């Protein structure tokens, strides 16, 4: 058995994680006994990849077993919701390896553990969680950052872990205290990019720590806001109703291409059916010709105040 004394124990996505690979983004924890949910380790996966993959294939997906390759970075193996194995290529950047561990690998781990990973940012507002989902580049993290500027707190960025409690109320578990923001967003928020570390060598996207505005306990998921780009000059809001909610939850599941081949279609349908009865869904269509994150944050807060008045 490998010596775990040299490994660091972290807490993220509700899991106790022992990792051979340093993950400075995550919170360190001290745990007594063997209470490990996830092990992350290095190993040579090349022969296993060659054995299971087809030519020009980048993913191999089976029940409780996912392997994928990122040329120039690493081969990754995710097993049974409890193990991530990384096989780096020569001269791979550690920062990029960590991005895939905390992104695609964690999304797969959560699915294997029957935890729904939504693609977006989750913010805590008055003791409730609200998810902002959307395509890459829609402005999810930027809108979440605008809400943090208003004094609210981050629960998760990029991968949102959702579970159901005993009353079938969906809850969001905190991931780790960091946002990912594009340079353009930093400029709009008057944040100096020299104070933050670039996420990769190829992109103007930066890691923004938010330890002082981070929730550490799960919160009930009360609403989902889908953020999309529009052609009009004004922000448009509309509710998402009925069966469209099923589609939106599927579409905005992180790495939804894993669901069917992992044998998880029934699970995904069942958790979605329970969720759509408990939360509100809205689509926010934003113009692309101007910066709208602050306006959107005001709109969301006003909507929540109106809902509170109606329910009272």
NORMO-V898592 format. One record per residue. RES is the residue in three letters. SS is DSSP state (hx for helix, st for strand, lp for the rest). PHI is phi as a letter, one per 20 degrees, with the letter a starting at -180 (none if undefined). NEAR is the number of other C-alpha atoms within 10 Angstrom. Layout:
BEGIN
RES SS PHI NEAR
RES SS PHI NEAR
END
This chain:
BEGIN
UNK lp none 3
UNK lp f 6
UNK lp f 6
UNK hx e 11
UNK hx f 8
UNK hx e 10
UNK lp e 17
UNK st d 16
UNK st d 23
UNK st c 23
UNK st c 20
UNK st a 21
UNK lp l 25
UNK lp m 17
UNK st d 17
UNK st e 20
UNK st d 24
UNK st d 23
UNK st c 21
UNK lp f 17
UNK lp e 16
UNK lp g 15
UNK lp c 18
UNK lp f 9
UNK lp f 17
UNK lp e 18
UNK st e 15
UNK st f 15
UNK lp c 13
UNK lp d 10
UNK lp c 11
UNK lp d 6
UNK lp m 6
UNK lp e 7
UNK lp d 11
UNK lp d 14
UNK lp e 14
UNK st b 22
UNK st d 17
UNK st d 19
UNK st b 15
UNK st e 14
UNK lp a 13
UNK lp e 15
UNK lp d 18
UNK hx f 14
UNK hx f 8
UNK hx f 12
UNK hx f 19
UNK hx f 10
UNK hx f 9
UNK hx d 11
UNK lp e 16
UNK lp e 11
UNK lp g 6
UNK lp m 6
UNK lp d 9
UNK lp d 14
UNK st c 18
UNK st c 17
UNK st c 20
UNK st c 14
UNK lp f 15
UNK lp m 19
UNK st b 18
UNK st c 22
UNK st c 24
UNK st b 19
UNK st c 21
UNK st d 15
UNK lp g 11
UNK lp n 13
UNK lp d 20
UNK st a 24
UNK st d 24
UNK st c 26
UNK st c 24
UNK st c 25
UNK st c 19
UNK lp l 17
UNK lp m 22
UNK lp c 18
UNK st b 19
UNK st c 24
UNK st d 23
UNK st c 25
UNK st c 18
UNK st f 23
UNK lp e 17
UNK lp g 9
UNK lp m 8
UNK lp f 13
UNK lp e 15
UNK hx f 15
UNK hx f 16
UNK hx f 16
UNK hx f 22
UNK hx f 17
UNK hx g 15
UNK hx f 17
UNK hx f 22
UNK hx e 19
UNK hx d 17
UNK hx g 16
UNK hx f 26
UNK hx f 23
UNK hx g 29
UNK hx f 31
UNK hx g 24
UNK hx f 24
UNK hx g 26
UNK hx f 24
UNK lp e 12
UNK lp m 17
UNK lp d 23
UNK st f 27
UNK st e 26
UNK st e 27
UNK st e 28
UNK st r 28
UNK st c 26
UNK st d 33
UNK st c 30
UNK st e 26
UNK st c 18
UNK lp l 8
UNK lp m 15
UNK st c 16
UNK st e 26
UNK st c 25
UNK st e 26
UNK st d 28
UNK st d 29
UNK lp r 24
UNK lp f 15
UNK lp f 12
UNK lp n 12
UNK lp f 19
UNK lp o 25
UNK hx f 28
UNK hx f 27
UNK hx f 26
UNK hx f 22
UNK hx f 30
UNK hx f 28
UNK hx f 21
UNK hx f 23
UNK hx f 19
UNK hx f 14
UNK lp e 13
UNK lp o 11
UNK lp e 19
UNK st c 25
UNK st e 30
UNK st d 30
UNK st b 30
UNK st c 25
UNK st n 24
UNK st d 26
UNK st d 28
UNK st e 28
UNK st c 25
UNK st c 21
UNK st d 17
UNK lp e 10
UNK lp f 6
UNK lp e 6
UNK lp m 13
UNK lp e 17
UNK st f 25
UNK st c 19
UNK st d 31
UNK st e 26
UNK lp f 27
UNK lp e 28
UNK lp b 25
UNK lp e 23
UNK st b 21
UNK st d 20
UNK st d 19
UNK st c 22
UNK st f 19
UNK hx g 17
UNK hx g 15
UNK hx f 22
UNK hx g 18
UNK hx f 11
UNK hx f 12
UNK lp e 15
UNK lp l 9
UNK lp d 14
UNK lp f 10
UNK hx f 20
UNK hx f 8
UNK hx e 10
UNK lp c 15
UNK st e 14
UNK st f 20
UNK lp f 19
UNK lp c 16
UNK lp f 10
UNK lp d 7
UNK lp c 10
UNK lp e 14
UNK st c 20
UNK st c 22
UNK st e 18
UNK st d 21
UNK st f 16
UNK lp c 16
UNK hx g 14
UNK hx e 9
UNK hx c 18
UNK st c 21
UNK lp e 23
UNK lp d 18
UNK lp c 11
UNK lp f 21
UNK st c 21
UNK st f 21
UNK st e 26
UNK st d 20
UNK st b 19
UNK st c 23
UNK st d 24
UNK st e 24
UNK st d 23
UNK st c 20
UNK st e 16
UNK st c 15
UNK lp e 11
UNK lp f 12
UNK lp e 11
UNK lp d 14
UNK lp f 17
UNK st d 14
UNK st c 16
UNK st b 12
UNK st f 13
UNK lp d 17
UNK lp d 12
UNK lp l 11
UNK hx f 10
UNK hx g 12
UNK hx f 21
UNK hx g 18
UNK hx f 13
UNK hx f 17
UNK hx f 24
UNK hx f 20
UNK hx f 17
UNK lp e 17
UNK st f 24
UNK lp f 26
UNK lp l 19
UNK lp f 18
UNK hx f 12
UNK hx e 22
UNK hx f 21
UNK hx f 14
UNK hx f 15
UNK lp e 17
UNK lp m 15
UNK lp d 16
UNK hx f 13
UNK hx f 11
UNK hx g 15
UNK hx f 21
UNK hx f 15
UNK hx f 10
UNK hx f 20
UNK hx f 19
UNK hx f 15
UNK hx f 14
UNK hx f 23
UNK lp f 20
UNK lp e 12
UNK lp d 14
UNK lp c 15
UNK st e 17
UNK st c 19
UNK st c 18
UNK st d 18
UNK st d 21
UNK st d 20
UNK st d 25
UNK st f 17
UNK lp d 16
UNK lp e 11
UNK lp b 9
UNK lp e 15
UNK lp c 18
UNK hx g 22
UNK hx f 18
UNK hx f 13
UNK hx f 21
UNK hx f 20
UNK hx f 15
UNK hx f 15
UNK hx f 17
UNK hx f 14
UNK hx f 12
UNK hx f 12
UNK hx f 14
UNK hx f 12
UNK hx f 12
UNK hx f 11
UNK hx f 10
UNK hx f 9
UNK hx f 8
UNK hx f 7
UNK lp f 6
END
